[in-house]
């Protein structure tokens, strides 16, 4: 069994309040969950209105599938015009590690 996750550090565009931030972050998280059937959430920088950290995680029977899903999630987030992807950190672990 493989456990894999990815965390994104995002810079939001013309955002002046936490309410505007939520209007950008929530749809991204919802689309990641819907399209890739992973767990996803805002995982950091909740009190900063121009920065966001979003994480996604999954459990997979093989590493290749986990990597494929994480690649897709990264492409989706990086392709969103309303955010700038500053960094993406990922990790894959086997259950026997």
Phi, psi and omega in degrees: 000137179246136174246126184226146176212160178219142179232131181250138171254116186243143171253123182271150183290235186281075183241130184239001180207164177293330177295317177295323178299313179301324180294340177264314187288317183301315178296327177295312180299316181297319180292321177299314179299314185292313186284330187242359178052052178238167169276134181213149181195162168284124189243002179188170179057033182296335183266000178257128186277345179251359179235150177212146172239124179240136178237150176222145182215154178208163173243135186219151178286339179218154185295321183301318178295317180299316180295319179300316179294314180297323176299317179296318178298316180296318178299318180298311183293317181295333182275357180284123185289339183276357179228153171251124179280111180277320178199157175223122178246135180225162179206142174234133178230140173273148183297341179269359179288000000 
